[in-house]
Amino acid sequence: MKILLKSLLIIVFVLVAWKAISFLFFNQSTLDFSGEKTIGVNDNGFRFLITAKAATVEELFQNEKVMIGQHDVVFPDRDAKLMPGMSVSIMRALPVKILVDGEEIIHHTFKKTVDDSLREAEIILSHLDKTFPEKNEPIEKDLEIVVTRINIEEVIEVEPIKFKIVEKQDKKLKWRKKEIQQKGMLGKKEVKYEITYKNGKQVKKEKLSYKIVSQPVEEIVKIGTKVEVGKTQKGRASWYVYTGTMACASVKFPKGTWLRVTSHASGKRIFVQVNDYGPDPGTGKVIDLDAVAFKKLASLGAGVIDVKVEEILE
C-alpha cells in the first residue's frame, strides 16, 4: 500500500513539473519581457551588467552601442530573445599578420598563442621551422608573425682532384725551355654535403664525408738546363737601387737579352735579363746588377766585384 502511494506521488510530481516546463517553453508568447531586465555581458573576459528594455541580443548591442566585428562570435545568436538574468558572451577575434611562404596573410584568431593561431590558420610547421615571436608567445592585437621555413638535405657532388706538377731538369733541352713529358689528369671524388635552406635560400653547406672515385695523374714537365753562350765579356759589376727583379743594365747587350753572370771570387752564377742601358762610360764597369741579383753573388757591402758575363743564345 505504501509503495503504491509513493508511486502515485511521483507521477503527480512529474506531471506538475512537465506542465510547468511546457508552459515556459511552449507558451513564451504569453510571457511579457518587454520591460527592463538585467543582462549579464561577458565581453572577451570583461564581465559587466546592463539594465535594458531591448527585446533581442541585436537590439541590446544597438542600444548600448556595443560594436561587433565581422569575425567576432556572439552567443546566443543576435536574433535570440532576451530574458531577465540572461548572459550574453562576445568572443573577440584578434587580427594578426602572418608572413609565410612569400605571402602576407591577415588572420583573425581566437587562440591565445602563436602556435595555436598558426594551426587555426591551417599553416603547418615542420619540427625545423622557426617562428618569430616563438610558438609559445601570447597573441596580441596586430601582432606580426614571421614563419621561417627551414629545410636540411644531403647531397652528393662530384668534385675534381688537382694533379701535381713535377718538374725534371733536362740537360738536352735548352735553358728556359719546357716540355710536357706526361700530361696531368684530374682525379674525381664524391663529396657528401649537408645543406641548410631558409625560405628556400641556401644559408649553410657543411661537408660530411667524401669518397675518391679516381686518383689524379701527375704532370711531368721537363725543364731545359742546356746553355749555349754567345759573346763573352769580363770586367767589374756593381749594383743599383733594389727593384726586386733579376735584371741588369748593359751597354754591350740589347734589352731583353738574357745573360749568365759568374763571380770570379765565389764561382756563383746567376741569370739576369737586360732591361736598361748602363753602366756609365768611364767607370770601368761592364754591367750593373739589380740589388736583388747582386746579393746572390756577394754582399751589397762589397760594392763592386769581378765577373764574367756571357750571352745566352735562345
C-alpha positions in Angstrom: 0.0 0.0 0.0 2.9 2.4 0.9 4.6 1.5 -2.3 1.5 2.3 -4.4 1.1 5.6 -2.6 4.7 6.6 -3.2 4.3 5.8 -6.9 1.2 7.9 -7.2 3.0 10.9 -5.6 5.9 10.6 -8.0 3.6 10.5 -11.0 1.8 13.6 -9.8 5.1 15.4 -9.3 6.3 14.6 -12.8 3.0 15.8 -14.3 3.2 19.1 -12.5 6.8 19.6 -13.5 6.1 18.8 -17.1 3.2 21.3 -17.2 5.5 24.0 -15.7 8.2 23.3 -18.3 5.8 23.2 -21.2 4.3 26.5 -20.1 7.7 28.1 -20.0 9.0 26.8 -23.4 5.9 26.4 -25.4 3.9 29.3 -24.3 6.5 32.1 -24.2 4.3 34.2 -26.4 2.1 34.7 -23.3 5.1 36.0 -21.3 5.9 39.7 -21.4 9.7 40.5 -21.2 9.4 43.9 -22.8 10.2 45.7 -19.6 13.6 46.5 -18.1 15.7 43.5 -17.3 19.3 42.9 -16.2 21.5 41.1 -18.7 25.0 39.8 -17.9 27.6 40.5 -20.6 31.0 38.7 -21.0 33.0 40.7 -23.5 36.1 38.6 -24.2 36.6 38.1 -20.4 35.4 41.5 -19.3 32.2 41.0 -17.3 29.5 43.6 -16.6 25.7 44.0 -16.2 23.3 46.0 -18.4 19.8 47.0 -17.4 17.9 47.4 -20.7 14.5 47.1 -22.4 15.9 45.5 -25.5 13.9 42.5 -26.8 16.8 40.7 -28.7 20.5 40.4 -28.4 21.0 42.5 -31.6 18.8 45.3 -30.2 20.8 45.3 -27.0 24.0 45.8 -28.9 22.5 48.6 -31.0 21.0 50.4 -28.0 24.2 50.1 -25.9 26.4 50.8 -28.9 28.4 47.6 -28.5 30.5 47.2 -31.6 30.7 43.6 -33.0 33.4 42.9 -35.5 32.9 40.8 -38.7 35.0 38.0 -37.2 33.7 38.2 -33.6 31.4 35.4 -32.3 28.3 36.1 -30.2 26.4 33.6 -28.0 23.4 33.2 -28.1 22.7 34.4 -31.7 21.9 38.0 -32.3 18.3 37.3 -33.0 17.8 35.5 -29.7 15.2 36.9 -27.4 16.4 38.4 -24.1 15.0 37.2 -20.8 15.8 38.5 -17.3 19.1 37.2 -15.9 20.3 36.0 -19.3 24.0 36.1 -20.1 25.5 37.2 -23.5 29.0 36.3 -24.4 31.2 38.0 -27.0 34.4 36.4 -28.3 36.7 39.0 -29.9 38.9 37.8 -32.8 42.3 39.4 -32.8 43.8 40.4 -36.1 47.4 39.2 -36.7 49.6 39.4 -39.8 51.3 36.2 -40.8 54.3 36.3 -43.2 54.9 32.8 -44.6 56.0 31.2 -47.9 56.3 34.6 -49.5 52.8 35.6 -48.7 51.2 38.1 -46.3 48.1 36.7 -44.5 45.7 38.7 -42.3 44.2 36.2 -39.9 41.6 36.8 -37.2 42.1 34.4 -34.3 40.6 33.4 -31.0 43.7 31.5 -29.9 46.0 32.5 -27.1 49.4 31.5 -28.5 51.3 31.9 -31.8 51.4 28.2 -32.3 47.7 27.7 -31.8 46.9 30.7 -34.1 49.0 29.2 -36.9 47.3 25.9 -36.5 43.9 27.7 -36.7 45.1 29.4 -39.9 46.0 25.9 -41.3 49.7 26.7 -41.5 51.6 23.5 -40.9 55.1 23.8 -39.3 57.8 21.2 -39.5 59.9 20.4 -36.5 62.7 22.6 -38.0 60.6 25.6 -38.9 61.1 28.7 -36.8 58.6 31.5 -35.8 59.1 35.0 -34.5 57.8 35.5 -32.0 58.3 32.0 -30.7 55.5 29.5 -30.7 54.6 29.8 -27.1 54.4 33.6 -27.1 50.9 35.1 -26.4 48.8 36.6 -29.2 48.4 40.4 -29.2 46.3 42.7 -31.5 48.0 43.5 -34.8 50.9 41.0 -33.9 53.2 40.2 -36.9 54.2 36.5 -37.0 57.2 35.6 -39.3 57.5 32.0 -40.2 60.9 30.8 -41.4 60.9 27.6 -43.3 64.0 25.5 -42.6 64.9 22.6 -44.8 68.0 20.3 -44.5 69.0 17.9 -47.2 72.1 15.8 -48.0 73.5 15.9 -51.5 76.5 14.2 -53.2 78.6 16.3 -55.5 81.4 15.1 -57.8 84.4 17.4 -57.5 87.8 17.3 -59.2 91.1 16.5 -57.5 94.0 18.6 -58.7 97.1 16.9 -60.1 100.6 17.7 -59.0 103.1 19.2 -61.4 106.6 17.6 -61.2 109.5 19.4 -62.9 112.5 17.5 -64.0 115.7 19.0 -65.3 116.8 18.0 -68.8 120.4 18.7 -70.0 119.5 18.1 -73.6 116.8 20.8 -73.6 117.8 24.4 -74.0 117.7 26.6 -70.9 114.3 28.1 -70.1 112.5 25.7 -72.5 109.8 23.5 -71.1 108.3 20.3 -72.5 105.4 18.3 -71.1 106.6 14.7 -70.7 103.4 13.4 -69.2 100.1 15.3 -69.3 98.3 15.6 -65.9 94.8 14.3 -65.4 92.3 15.5 -62.8 91.1 12.9 -60.3 87.5 12.7 -59.0 85.9 12.5 -55.6 82.3 12.2 -54.4 81.6 14.6 -51.5 78.6 14.4 -49.3 77.3 17.8 -48.1 74.6 18.7 -45.6 72.8 21.9 -47.0 70.6 24.1 -44.9 68.0 26.3 -46.6 66.0 29.1 -45.0 62.9 30.0 -47.0 64.4 28.2 -50.0 67.7 30.1 -49.8 70.9 28.2 -49.0 72.5 29.5 -45.8 74.9 26.7 -44.8 76.8 24.0 -46.5 78.7 21.5 -44.4 81.0 18.7 -45.7 80.1 15.4 -44.1 82.3 12.9 -45.9 84.0 12.1 -49.2 85.0 9.1 -51.4 87.7 9.1 -54.0 86.5 7.8 -57.3 89.7 8.2 -59.3 93.2 9.3 -58.4 94.8 12.2 -60.2 97.7 11.6 -62.6 100.7 13.9 -62.0 102.0 16.1 -64.8 105.7 15.8 -65.6 107.4 18.8 -67.1 111.0 18.8 -68.5 112.9 22.0 -67.7 115.8 22.7 -70.0 119.2 23.4 -68.5 121.4 23.3 -71.6 123.1 26.7 -72.0 124.6 27.9 -75.3 126.6 31.0 -74.9 127.5 33.7 -77.4 129.5 36.8 -76.8 131.5 36.9 -73.5 132.6 39.9 -71.5 134.8 40.2 -68.4 135.1 43.1 -66.0 133.6 44.6 -62.9 130.0 44.6 -61.8 128.2 47.0 -59.3 124.6 47.2 -58.1 121.8 49.8 -58.3 118.6 50.5 -56.4 116.6 47.5 -55.5 113.7 46.8 -57.8 113.1 43.2 -56.8 113.8 41.6 -60.2 116.7 39.6 -61.7 117.6 42.4 -64.1 120.6 44.3 -65.1 121.9 47.3 -67.2 124.3 46.7 -70.1 126.0 48.7 -72.8 127.1 45.8 -74.9 123.9 43.7 -74.9 120.5 45.0 -76.0 117.4 45.0 -73.9 115.7 41.6 -73.5 118.9 39.7 -73.7 119.5 37.0 -71.1 123.0 36.9 -69.5 124.8 34.5 -67.3 126.9 36.3 -64.7 129.6 34.4 -62.8 131.5 35.8 -59.8 135.3 35.3 -60.1 135.7 35.2 -56.3 132.9 32.7 -55.3 132.1 31.0 -58.6 128.4 31.6 -58.0 126.3 32.0 -61.1 123.1 33.9 -61.8 120.9 34.6 -64.9 119.7 38.1 -65.4 117.8 39.9 -68.2 118.9 43.3 -69.7 116.2 45.9 -69.1 118.3 49.2 -69.0 121.3 50.9 -70.6 124.5 51.2 -68.4 126.9 51.5 -66.6 128.1 55.0 -67.4 131.2 55.1 -69.6 134.5 55.7 -67.8 133.5 53.8 -64.6 135.4 50.7 -65.6 132.3 48.5 -65.1 130.8 46.2 -67.7 127.4 45.6 -66.0 125.1 47.0 -63.3 123.1 44.4 -61.4 119.8 44.9 -59.6 120.4 44.7 -55.9 118.4 41.5 -55.6 120.6 39.9 -58.2 123.9 41.3 -56.9 123.1 39.8 -53.4 123.1 36.3 -54.9 126.8 36.8 -55.8 128.1 38.9 -53.0 127.1 41.2 -50.2 125.9 44.7 -51.1 128.7 46.0 -48.9 131.3 44.6 -51.4 130.1 47.4 -53.8 132.0 46.1 -56.9 133.0 42.6 -57.8 134.8 40.9 -60.8 132.6 38.9 -63.0 132.3 37.1 -66.3 129.3 38.0 -68.4 128.0 35.5 -71.1 125.3 36.0 -73.6 122.7 33.2 -73.6 121.6 32.1 -77.0 117.9 31.1 -77.0 
